Amino acid sequence: MIMASSFALNSSTWAKPQFPHSLSPSSSSSSLADLGFPTKSTMRFQKKPIRKVDCAVHSPSVIPLPNKPYNEPQITKETTTPAVTTTDTPKRPQWNPFQKAAAKVLDMFESALLARELQQPLPKTVDPRVQIAGNFAPVPEHPVVHSLPVQGTIPETVNGVYLRNGANPMFQPAAGHHLFDGDGMVHAVKLNDGTASYACRFTETERLVQERELGKPVFPKAIGELHGHSGIARLLLFYARGLLGIVDHRRGAGAANAGLVFFNGKLLAMSEDDLPYELRITASGDLRTIGRYSFRNQLNSAMIAHPKIDPVSGELFSLSYDVSSPFLKCFHFSPAEEKSPDVEICLGVPTMTHDFAITENFVVIPDQQVVFKLGEMIKGGSPVIFDAAKKSRFGVLPKYASDASSIVWVESPNTFCFHLWNAWEERDTDEVVVVGSCMTPPDSIFNESEESLKSVLTEIRLNLKSGASTRRVLVPEMNLEAGMVNRNRLGRKTRFAYLAVAEPWPKVSGFAKVDLVSGEVKKHQYGESRFGGEPFFLPTRGGEEDEGYIMAFVHDEVTWQSELQIVNAVDLKLEATVMLPSRVPYGFHGTFVEAKDLALQTS
């Protein structure tokens, strides 16, 4: 792959330089603009009547909502080093006269569409002033900074790179925007013999590369823009640009902003609407994008962002779904990346399947009530809806089944788990036990609701013999979302789970170590005006189940500084705090690549 030379647009074209830090070139005082807060609007929003409406990524009492939404788009002046990417320095597209004329006409159509859209108030679920306010706002790329200040001592067993993915829009949203719509950015902290370095880079997706060349966002944002009649118009506009050769959607349109997994020497960034993207961790701790990854041309469909690696067999299991098809695909890869045939499972209607679970012998697939009905757009609504008439159930499929005939379906009424933390078999009772966070209202991440969102840690038992299910709330009255169990025991019975305390929703005020047997909860709080994200548990090799360390990014909303905390998982004692040279926005999921595995990177 050809490396890119230095280009300012490798950083967000509208995110402001970050808060001055002792490691930054400038130590001057910061304005609100320097903090990433908007100062000048290029958009007009009609005010809505005041009423109480809660949604999953809005916390009215905590998230600051600026009076004016955005700065004018501009190139960041923050010092950067060349981003190592898969493309040459972006150049303006070379179009023929017909394409130039057609592009102008389509741009005029888009401007008229935008003007019409902005005459109506935006729901909070797609209002960028809500979705990317405060520390949800994007940041520019940051080159590697070494020898970061460390308070305490980094444990000697913690050697490798902690990585976390997140949505970080390169361009200022033109209209509706959901938190999940942003371009993928990975933040990396390399820990080596007690020292630490930091870098963050965009994942150079086909979407990002093409939009950067055009100088504006042109790919429809799946949640923020594709709703109602304007969503249909945006799709038609996009495909018209495709037919004219202005954009090329055949190379994928995903943002790669959700999950990360290290498998067979490859670090993969994923969102469930595309193939994964392969990244490489450089010797200095920087990141570069290798490109879209098809597992040697074996994968020809999207892959969800939560694949599971069996800790015993080393196989990677995953799913694929399509918003226009009722069929779900289940497949796996051997440790050498040999792909199994797809097992197609009919769910009746196109269904959101964000996560799943594995056990020693089974794949556990949730078939839930959040579905895709593209026809709702014709009626002026969102294509992602809650279908109350659909029955929630779990499918238990043998791992190596050649087709779906052996799947056992067990109903679990009114169950919606956006994430599942683990599952295992209890042969004495013919049960598969699933542990996940049950979310209500199920579609509140995507649609406004009068009801406040709750995410309750729950044990669900599926009896494969009787076909019955039972549910037991493990931790009532606490929102627990984003986390994991000991990954070396995935698919086997575990006692502990490490989960984000998502309070006040959607912010994370700390994390909880939950005893899945007794329900006992021990919490690590970040402190006043300090919030974080998903806790990542790194087990100590050969130790007890809870021996290891928990890592999480934490942001102080008063000082506007970010850090990485490393906490002893046994007693929840803070072992080390790595002070970071830039702001780290609240994001999604992460992983840790141990030092011994870095040398296994291929490509």
C-alpha positions as CSV (number, residue, x, y, z in Angstrom):
1,M,0.0,0.0,0.0
2,I,1.1,3.5,-0.8
3,M,1.7,5.8,2.2
4,A,0.1,9.2,2.5
5,S,2.1,12.3,2.9
6,S,1.2,15.0,5.4
7,F,-2.3,16.4,4.8
8,A,-4.3,18.6,7.1
9,L,-7.6,16.9,6.4
10,N,-6.3,13.7,8.1
11,S,-7.7,15.5,11.1
12,S,-11.3,16.5,11.5
13,T,-12.1,19.5,9.3
14,W,-14.2,21.1,11.9
15,A,-13.0,19.8,15.3
16,K,-11.0,22.4,17.1
17,P,-7.5,22.0,18.5
18,Q,-7.7,20.3,21.9
19,F,-7.3,21.7,25.4
20,P,-3.7,22.9,26.0
21,H,-1.8,20.4,28.1
22,S,1.6,20.3,29.7
23,L,2.8,18.1,26.8
24,S,1.2,20.3,24.1
25,P,3.2,22.9,22.1
26,S,1.1,25.7,23.5
27,S,0.3,26.4,27.1
28,S,-1.9,29.4,26.4
29,S,-5.3,29.6,28.0
30,S,-8.2,28.0,26.2
31,S,-11.5,29.5,24.9
32,L,-14.7,27.6,24.6
33,A,-13.8,26.9,21.0
34,D,-10.5,25.3,22.1
35,L,-12.6,22.9,24.2
36,G,-14.4,21.7,21.1
37,F,-17.6,23.7,21.9
38,P,-19.3,25.3,19.0
39,T,-19.2,29.1,18.6
40,K,-20.8,29.9,15.3
41,S,-23.8,28.3,13.6
42,T,-24.2,27.4,10.0
43,M,-27.5,25.7,10.6
44,R,-31.0,26.9,11.7
45,F,-33.2,24.7,13.8
46,Q,-36.8,25.5,14.6
47,K,-37.5,25.4,18.3
48,K,-39.7,22.7,19.5
49,P,-42.4,23.0,22.2
50,I,-40.9,22.2,25.6
51,R,-41.8,18.8,26.8
52,K,-40.1,16.0,28.7
53,V,-38.5,13.6,26.2
54,D,-35.6,11.3,27.1
55,C,-33.5,9.4,24.6
56,A,-30.6,7.1,24.9
57,V,-27.8,9.5,24.1
58,H,-29.2,12.6,25.9
59,S,-29.0,13.5,29.5
60,P,-30.7,16.9,29.9
61,S,-29.2,17.7,33.3
62,V,-25.6,16.9,32.4
63,I,-24.8,17.4,28.7
64,P,-24.2,21.1,28.0
65,L,-26.2,22.2,24.9
66,P,-24.6,25.3,23.3
67,N,-26.8,28.0,22.0
68,K,-25.2,27.9,18.6
69,P,-24.3,24.5,17.2
70,Y,-21.0,24.7,15.2
71,N,-17.9,26.5,14.1
72,E,-17.5,27.1,10.4
73,P,-15.7,24.1,8.9
74,Q,-12.0,24.7,9.0
75,I,-8.7,22.8,8.8
76,T,-7.2,22.2,12.2
77,K,-3.9,24.0,12.9
78,E,-2.9,21.5,15.5
79,T,0.6,20.1,14.8
80,T,0.4,16.7,13.2
81,T,2.7,14.2,11.7
82,P,2.0,12.4,8.5
83,A,-0.8,9.9,9.0
84,V,0.2,6.5,7.7
85,T,-2.7,5.5,5.5
86,T,-3.6,3.5,2.4
87,T,-4.0,6.4,0.0
88,D,-1.9,9.1,-1.6
89,T,-2.4,12.7,-0.6
90,P,-6.0,13.3,-1.5
91,K,-6.6,15.2,-4.7
92,R,-9.7,16.7,-6.1
93,P,-11.5,14.3,-8.4
94,Q,-10.9,14.6,-12.1
95,W,-14.3,14.7,-13.7
96,N,-15.3,15.1,-17.3
97,P,-17.6,18.1,-18.3
98,F,-20.8,16.1,-18.0
99,Q,-19.9,14.9,-14.5
100,K,-19.0,18.4,-13.4
101,A,-22.4,19.7,-14.7
102,A,-24.3,16.8,-13.1
103,A,-22.4,17.3,-9.8
104,K,-23.5,20.9,-9.7
105,V,-27.1,20.0,-10.3
106,L,-27.1,17.3,-7.6
107,D,-25.4,19.8,-5.2
108,M,-28.3,22.3,-5.9
109,F,-30.8,19.5,-5.2
110,E,-29.0,18.6,-2.0
111,S,-29.0,22.3,-0.9
112,A,-32.7,22.5,-1.5
113,L,-33.3,19.3,0.4
114,L,-31.2,20.5,3.3
115,A,-33.1,23.8,3.4
116,R,-36.4,21.9,3.6
117,E,-35.1,19.5,6.3
118,L,-34.0,22.4,8.5
119,Q,-37.4,24.0,8.5
120,Q,-38.5,21.2,10.8
121,P,-37.3,20.5,14.3
122,L,-34.9,17.6,14.7
123,P,-35.6,14.8,17.2
124,K,-33.0,14.6,20.0
125,T,-31.9,11.2,18.7
126,V,-30.6,12.8,15.5
127,D,-29.9,16.4,16.6
128,P,-26.1,16.9,16.4
129,R,-26.4,19.6,19.1
130,V,-27.4,16.8,21.4
131,Q,-25.6,13.8,20.0
132,I,-22.1,15.2,19.8
133,A,-22.2,17.9,22.5
134,G,-19.6,18.2,25.2
135,N,-17.1,15.3,25.3
136,F,-19.1,13.4,22.7
137,A,-17.7,16.0,20.2
138,P,-15.0,14.9,17.8
139,V,-11.3,15.6,18.0
140,P,-8.5,15.8,15.4
141,E,-6.0,13.1,14.9
142,H,-3.1,13.1,17.3
143,P,0.5,11.9,16.5
144,V,2.4,9.7,18.9
145,V,3.5,11.3,22.1
146,H,5.9,9.3,24.2
147,S,6.9,9.3,27.9
148,L,3.5,10.4,29.2
149,P,3.2,11.4,32.8
150,V,2.1,8.5,35.0
151,Q,0.7,8.7,38.5
152,G,1.3,5.5,40.4
153,T,3.0,2.5,38.8
154,I,1.9,0.6,35.7
155,P,1.8,-3.1,36.6
156,E,4.7,-5.0,35.1
157,T,2.3,-7.6,33.6
158,V,0.5,-4.9,31.6
159,N,2.6,-4.7,28.4
160,G,1.0,-4.0,25.1
161,V,-1.4,-1.6,23.5
162,Y,-4.8,-0.6,24.8
163,L,-7.1,0.4,22.0
164,R,-10.6,1.9,21.9
165,N,-12.8,2.6,19.0
166,G,-15.4,5.4,18.7
167,A,-17.4,7.6,16.3
168,N,-15.7,10.9,15.4
169,P,-17.2,12.7,12.4
170,M,-14.6,14.2,10.1
171,F,-17.0,16.7,8.7
172,Q,-19.6,19.0,10.4
173,P,-23.0,17.3,10.1
174,A,-25.1,19.0,7.5
175,A,-28.4,17.8,8.9
176,G,-29.5,15.0,11.2
177,H,-26.7,13.1,13.0
178,H,-26.7,10.2,15.4
179,L,-23.8,9.4,17.7
180,F,-23.4,6.1,15.9
181,D,-22.9,7.8,12.5
182,G,-19.5,9.3,13.0
183,D,-16.3,8.2,11.3
184,G,-14.3,5.6,13.1
185,M,-11.3,6.8,15.2
186,V,-9.1,4.5,17.3
187,H,-7.3,5.8,20.4
188,A,-4.2,3.8,21.3
189,V,-2.1,3.8,24.5
190,K,1.1,1.7,24.3
191,L,2.3,0.5,27.7
192,N,5.9,-0.8,27.7
193,D,7.9,-1.6,30.9
194,G,6.2,1.1,32.9
195,T,6.1,3.8,30.2
196,A,3.3,5.0,28.1
197,S,2.6,6.7,24.7
198,Y,-0.6,7.8,23.0
199,A,-1.9,8.4,19.5
200,C,-5.3,8.5,17.8
201,R,-6.1,8.1,14.1
202,F,-9.1,7.9,11.8
203,T,-9.7,4.5,10.3
204,E,-9.3,5.2,6.6
205,T,-12.5,3.7,5.4
206,E,-13.7,4.0,1.8
207,R,-16.4,6.4,3.0
208,L,-13.9,8.7,4.7
209,V,-11.4,8.6,1.9
210,Q,-14.0,9.5,-0.8
211,E,-15.6,12.2,1.4
212,R,-12.2,13.7,2.1
213,E,-11.4,13.9,-1.6
214,L,-14.8,15.6,-2.3
215,G,-14.3,18.0,0.7
216,K,-17.8,17.2,2.2
217,P,-20.0,14.4,3.5
218,V,-21.8,12.7,0.8
219,F,-22.5,9.1,2.1
220,P,-25.9,9.0,3.8
221,K,-25.7,8.5,7.6
222,A,-27.6,5.4,8.4
223,I,-29.4,6.6,11.5
224,G,-29.2,10.4,11.4
225,E,-30.3,11.0,7.9
226,L,-32.2,7.9,6.6
227,H,-35.7,8.6,7.9
228,G,-38.8,9.9,6.3
229,H,-39.2,11.2,2.8
230,S,-35.9,13.2,3.1
231,G,-34.1,9.9,3.8
232,I,-35.5,8.4,0.6
233,A,-34.4,11.6,-1.3
234,R,-30.9,11.2,0.2
235,L,-30.7,7.6,-1.0
236,L,-31.7,8.6,-4.5
237,L,-29.2,11.5,-4.4
238,F,-26.4,9.1,-3.3
239,Y,-27.2,6.5,-6.0
240,A,-27.4,9.2,-8.6
241,R,-23.9,10.3,-7.7
242,G,-22.9,6.7,-7.9
243,L,-24.3,6.2,-11.4
244,L,-22.4,9.3,-12.5
245,G,-19.1,8.1,-11.1
246,I,-18.9,10.9,-8.5
247,V,-18.9,8.4,-5.6
248,D,-18.3,4.6,-5.5
249,H,-20.4,2.7,-3.0
250,R,-19.3,-0.7,-4.3
251,R,-16.2,-0.5,-2.1
252,G,-18.2,-0.2,1.1
253,A,-19.9,2.5,3.0
254,G,-19.2,1.5,6.6
255,A,-17.6,3.7,9.3
256,A,-15.7,1.0,11.2
257,N,-16.4,2.9,14.4
258,A,-17.8,0.3,16.9
259,G,-15.7,-2.8,17.7
260,L,-12.1,-4.0,17.7
261,V,-10.7,-7.5,17.7
262,F,-7.2,-8.9,17.3
263,F,-7.3,-12.2,15.4
264,N,-4.6,-14.2,13.6
265,G,-2.1,-11.3,13.7
266,K,-4.6,-8.7,12.5
267,L,-6.3,-5.8,14.3
268,L,-9.7,-5.4,12.9
269,A,-12.0,-2.3,13.3
270,M,-15.7,-3.0,12.7
271,S,-19.2,-1.7,12.3
272,E,-22.0,-4.0,11.3
273,D,-22.7,-2.4,8.0
274,D,-19.5,-3.4,6.1
275,L,-16.5,-5.6,6.0
276,P,-13.9,-5.1,8.8
277,Y,-11.0,-2.8,8.3
278,E,-7.5,-4.0,9.0
279,L,-5.3,-1.7,11.1
280,R,-1.6,-2.1,12.0
281,I,0.1,-0.9,15.2
282,T,3.5,0.5,14.4
283,A,6.6,0.0,16.5
284,S,6.2,3.5,17.8
285,G,2.6,3.0,18.9
286,D,1.0,4.8,16.0
287,L,-1.8,3.3,13.8
288,R,-2.2,2.9,10.1
289,T,-5.0,1.5,8.0
290,I,-4.2,-1.4,5.7
291,G,-7.6,-1.5,4.2
292,R,-10.9,-3.3,3.9
293,Y,-10.4,-7.0,5.0
294,S,-12.3,-9.9,3.4
295,F,-10.4,-12.8,5.1
296,R,-8.7,-13.6,1.8
297,N,-11.8,-13.0,-0.3
298,Q,-13.9,-15.5,1.8
299,L,-16.2,-12.9,3.4
300,N,-18.5,-11.2,0.9
301,S,-21.0,-9.7,3.4
302,A,-21.0,-7.3,6.3
303,M,-19.9,-8.6,9.7
304,I,-21.2,-7.4,13.0
305,A,-19.0,-5.5,15.4
306,H,-19.0,-8.1,18.2
307,P,-17.3,-11.3,16.9
308,K,-16.4,-13.9,19.6
309,I,-13.1,-15.7,19.8
310,D,-13.4,-19.1,21.5
311,P,-10.5,-19.1,24.1
312,V,-10.1,-22.9,23.7
313,S,-10.3,-23.5,20.0
314,G,-9.0,-20.1,18.9
315,E,-11.8,-19.8,16.3
316,L,-13.6,-16.6,15.6
317,F,-17.4,-16.7,15.4
318,S,-19.6,-14.0,13.9
319,L,-22.9,-13.0,12.3
320,S,-24.0,-10.9,9.3
321,Y,-27.4,-9.3,8.7
322,D,-28.9,-7.1,6.1
323,V,-31.5,-4.4,6.7
324,S,-33.5,-5.5,3.7
325,S,-33.4,-9.3,4.3
326,P,-35.0,-11.5,6.9
327,F,-32.0,-13.9,6.8
328,L,-29.2,-13.8,9.2
329,K,-25.9,-15.5,8.4
330,C,-23.8,-17.4,11.0
331,F,-20.2,-18.4,10.3
332,H,-16.8,-18.9,11.8
333,F,-13.1,-18.8,11.0
334,S,-10.4,-21.3,12.0
335,P,-7.3,-19.9,13.7
336,A,-5.7,-20.0,10.3
337,E,-8.7,-18.0,8.8
338,E,-10.4,-20.8,6.9
339,K,-14.0,-19.8,6.7
340,S,-16.9,-22.1,7.3
341,P,-20.0,-22.1,5.0
342,D,-22.7,-19.6,6.0
343,V,-25.6,-20.9,7.9
344,E,-28.6,-18.9,6.9
345,I,-31.3,-18.4,9.6
346,C,-34.7,-17.0,8.7
347,L,-35.9,-14.5,11.3
348,G,-39.1,-13.6,9.5
349,V,-38.4,-9.9,9.1
350,P,-35.1,-7.9,8.9
351,T,-33.9,-7.7,12.5
352,M,-31.2,-5.8,14.3
353,T,-28.8,-8.3,15.7
354,H,-26.1,-6.2,17.3
355,D,-24.6,-8.9,19.5
356,F,-24.7,-12.6,20.3
357,A,-23.0,-15.2,22.5
358,I,-21.1,-18.5,22.3
359,T,-20.9,-21.4,24.7
360,E,-18.6,-24.4,24.6
361,N,-20.9,-26.1,22.0
362,F,-23.4,-23.6,20.8
363,V,-23.9,-20.2,19.2
364,V,-26.7,-18.2,21.0
365,I,-28.5,-15.8,18.6
366,P,-31.1,-13.2,19.9
367,D,-34.1,-12.6,17.7
368,Q,-35.6,-9.5,19.2
369,Q,-38.2,-6.9,18.6
370,V,-36.1,-4.0,17.1
371,V,-36.6,-4.5,13.3
372,F,-36.0,-2.7,10.0
373,K,-39.1,-1.7,8.0
374,L,-37.9,0.4,5.1
375,G,-41.5,1.1,4.2
376,E,-41.8,3.3,7.3
377,M,-39.7,5.9,5.5
378,I,-42.5,6.3,2.9
379,K,-44.8,7.1,5.8
380,G,-42.4,9.7,7.0
381,G,-40.9,7.7,9.9
382,S,-37.7,5.9,10.9
383,P,-37.0,2.5,9.4
384,V,-35.7,1.3,12.8
385,I,-38.8,0.4,14.9
386,F,-40.0,-1.6,17.8
387,D,-42.3,-4.3,16.7
388,A,-44.5,-5.2,19.6
389,A,-46.2,-8.0,17.7
390,K,-42.9,-9.9,17.2
391,K,-42.0,-12.4,19.9
392,S,-38.5,-12.2,21.4
393,R,-36.6,-15.4,21.4
394,F,-33.2,-16.9,21.4
395,G,-31.9,-19.4,18.9
396,V,-29.4,-22.0,20.2
397,L,-27.4,-23.4,17.2
398,P,-24.7,-26.1,17.4
399,K,-21.4,-24.3,16.6
400,Y,-20.5,-26.5,13.6
401,A,-24.0,-26.9,12.1
402,S,-24.1,-27.0,8.4
403,D,-27.6,-25.6,8.2
404,A,-30.3,-24.1,10.4
405,S,-32.4,-27.3,10.8
406,S,-30.8,-28.1,14.2
407,I,-31.5,-24.7,15.8
408,V,-33.6,-24.7,19.0
409,W,-35.7,-21.6,19.5
410,V,-36.7,-20.6,23.1
411,E,-39.0,-17.6,23.6
412,S,-38.1,-15.0,26.2
413,P,-41.0,-12.4,26.2
414,N,-40.2,-8.7,26.0
415,T,-36.5,-9.2,26.1
416,F,-34.1,-6.9,24.3
417,C,-30.4,-7.1,25.1
418,F,-28.3,-4.7,23.0
419,H,-25.2,-6.5,24.4
420,L,-24.7,-10.0,25.8
421,W,-21.8,-10.5,28.2
422,N,-21.5,-14.3,28.3
423,A,-23.3,-17.6,28.0
424,W,-22.6,-21.1,29.1
425,E,-24.1,-24.6,29.4
426,E,-25.5,-26.2,32.5
427,R,-26.0,-29.8,31.4
428,D,-27.6,-31.0,34.6
429,T,-30.6,-28.9,33.9
430,D,-30.4,-28.9,30.0
431,E,-30.1,-25.1,30.2
432,V,-28.1,-22.5,28.4
433,V,-27.5,-19.5,30.7
434,V,-27.2,-16.1,29.0
435,V,-26.1,-12.9,30.8
436,G,-26.9,-9.6,29.2
437,S,-28.2,-6.1,29.9
438,C,-32.0,-5.9,29.2
439,M,-32.8,-2.5,27.7
440,T,-36.2,-0.7,27.9
441,P,-37.6,0.9,25.9
442,P,-35.9,-1.3,23.3
443,D,-35.6,1.3,20.5
444,S,-34.9,4.3,22.6
445,I,-31.3,4.5,21.3
446,F,-32.8,5.3,17.9
447,N,-36.2,6.8,18.6
448,E,-37.5,9.4,21.1
449,S,-39.4,8.0,24.0
450,E,-41.3,9.5,27.0
451,E,-39.8,6.8,29.1
452,S,-36.3,7.0,30.5
453,L,-33.9,4.3,29.3
454,K,-33.0,1.5,31.6
455,S,-30.3,-1.2,31.0
456,V,-30.6,-3.9,33.7
457,L,-28.1,-6.8,34.1
458,T,-30.1,-10.0,33.8
459,E,-29.6,-13.7,33.8
460,I,-31.8,-15.6,31.2
461,R,-32.0,-19.3,31.4
462,L,-33.0,-21.2,28.2
463,N,-34.2,-24.8,28.7
464,L,-33.4,-26.7,25.6
465,K,-35.6,-29.6,26.6
466,S,-38.8,-27.9,27.6
467,G,-38.5,-24.8,25.5
468,A,-39.2,-22.6,28.5
469,S,-37.2,-19.6,29.7
470,T,-36.8,-17.8,33.0
471,R,-35.3,-14.3,33.8
472,R,-33.6,-13.1,36.9
473,V,-32.5,-9.5,37.5
474,L,-29.0,-9.6,38.9
475,V,-28.6,-5.9,39.7
476,P,-31.8,-3.9,40.0
477,E,-31.9,-0.1,40.0
478,M,-28.6,0.4,38.2
479,N,-27.9,1.0,34.5
480,L,-25.1,-1.4,33.5
481,E,-23.9,-1.3,29.9
482,A,-20.7,-1.9,28.0
483,G,-18.2,-4.2,29.5
484,M,-17.0,-7.8,29.5
485,V,-16.1,-11.0,31.4
486,N,-12.7,-12.6,31.5
487,R,-12.1,-13.2,27.8
488,N,-10.0,-16.3,28.6
489,R,-13.3,-17.9,29.9
490,L,-15.7,-16.7,27.3
491,G,-18.4,-19.3,26.6
492,R,-17.8,-21.0,30.0
493,K,-19.3,-20.3,33.4
494,T,-18.0,-17.1,34.8
495,R,-18.5,-15.6,38.2
496,F,-17.6,-11.9,37.5
497,A,-18.5,-9.3,35.0
498,Y,-17.0,-5.8,34.6
499,L,-19.5,-3.3,33.4
500,A,-19.9,0.4,32.9
501,V,-22.2,2.2,35.4
502,A,-24.1,4.2,32.8
503,E,-25.4,6.9,35.2
504,P,-26.4,9.6,34.6
505,W,-27.3,8.1,31.2
506,P,-25.6,8.1,28.7
507,K,-22.5,9.1,30.6
508,V,-20.5,6.5,32.6
509,S,-19.6,7.6,36.2
510,G,-17.6,4.5,37.0
511,F,-17.6,0.7,36.6
512,A,-18.9,-2.2,38.6
513,K,-17.4,-5.6,39.3
514,V,-20.5,-7.8,39.6
515,D,-20.6,-11.2,41.2
516,L,-23.0,-13.1,38.9
517,V,-23.8,-15.7,41.6
518,S,-24.6,-13.5,44.6
519,G,-25.4,-10.3,42.8
520,E,-22.9,-8.4,44.9
521,V,-21.6,-5.2,43.3
522,K,-18.4,-3.4,44.0
523,K,-18.0,-0.1,42.3
524,H,-15.1,2.1,41.2
525,Q,-16.2,5.7,40.8
526,Y,-14.4,8.2,38.7
527,G,-15.3,11.2,40.9
528,E,-17.3,14.4,40.5
529,S,-17.7,15.7,36.9
530,R,-15.5,12.8,35.7
531,F,-16.9,10.2,33.3
532,G,-15.5,7.3,31.2
533,G,-16.6,4.5,29.0
534,E,-16.3,0.7,28.6
535,P,-14.1,-1.0,31.1
536,F,-11.7,-3.5,29.6
537,F,-10.5,-6.4,31.8
538,L,-7.0,-7.8,31.0
539,P,-6.6,-11.1,32.8
540,T,-3.3,-12.2,34.4
541,R,-2.2,-15.4,32.7
542,G,-2.6,-18.4,35.0
543,G,-4.4,-16.5,37.7
544,E,-7.8,-16.7,39.3
545,E,-10.8,-15.5,37.3
546,D,-10.7,-12.0,38.6
547,E,-6.9,-11.6,38.7
548,G,-6.0,-8.9,36.3
549,Y,-6.4,-5.2,35.6
550,I,-9.3,-3.0,34.4
551,M,-8.5,-0.2,32.0
552,A,-10.7,2.7,31.0
553,F,-10.4,6.2,29.5
554,V,-11.7,8.9,31.9
555,H,-12.4,12.5,31.1
556,D,-12.7,15.4,33.6
557,E,-15.4,17.8,32.5
558,V,-14.0,20.6,34.7
559,T,-10.3,20.6,33.7
560,W,-11.2,19.1,30.2
561,Q,-8.3,16.6,30.5
562,S,-8.4,12.9,29.8
563,E,-6.5,10.0,31.3
564,L,-6.2,6.2,31.2
565,Q,-6.9,4.5,34.5
566,I,-5.5,1.1,35.4
567,V,-7.3,-0.6,38.3
568,N,-6.5,-3.8,40.1
569,A,-9.6,-6.1,39.4
570,V,-9.3,-8.0,42.7
571,D,-9.6,-5.1,45.1
572,L,-10.5,-2.2,42.7
573,K,-7.4,-0.3,43.8
574,L,-6.2,2.4,41.4
575,E,-2.7,1.3,40.4
576,A,-1.8,3.9,37.7
577,T,-3.2,6.9,35.9
578,V,-1.7,7.8,32.5
579,M,-2.2,11.5,31.7
580,L,-3.1,11.9,28.1
581,P,-2.0,14.8,25.8
582,S,-5.4,15.3,24.3
583,R,-9.1,15.0,24.9
584,V,-10.5,11.5,24.4
585,P,-14.2,11.6,23.5
586,Y,-16.6,9.1,25.0
587,G,-16.6,6.1,22.7
588,F,-17.5,2.5,22.2
589,H,-15.6,-0.7,22.4
590,G,-11.9,-1.6,22.9
591,T,-9.4,-4.4,23.1
592,F,-5.8,-5.0,24.3
593,V,-3.0,-6.4,22.2
594,E,-0.3,-7.9,24.4
595,A,3.3,-7.2,23.6
596,K,3.9,-10.8,22.6
597,D,1.2,-10.6,20.0
598,L,2.4,-7.4,18.4
599,A,5.2,-9.3,16.6
600,L,2.5,-11.6,15.1
601,Q,1.0,-8.7,13.0
602,T,0.9,-9.7,9.4
603,S,0.6,-7.6,6.2
